[in-house]
Amino acid sequence: MPLVPSWEVMADSAKEPTKKIFISAFLLVLSLWIFRALFPWLIVVICFYWVYRSTGKA
């Protein structure tokens, strides 16, 4: 017996929170994936900015 009932037999009142949780989880995973991809570049940019500011040209 499945732990989660089939989508077809779920009541409409149960489908709505399920959709919201799925969308929220998907957006969270997507944003974490993007952040993980951009984080090293962010560190490089901050380091370059720090070096630029420390040279006294700004």
Buried (B, 14 or more C-beta within 10 A) or exposed (E): EEEEEEEEEEEEEEEEEEEEEEEEEEEEEEEEEEEEEEEEEEEEEEEEEEEEEEEEEE
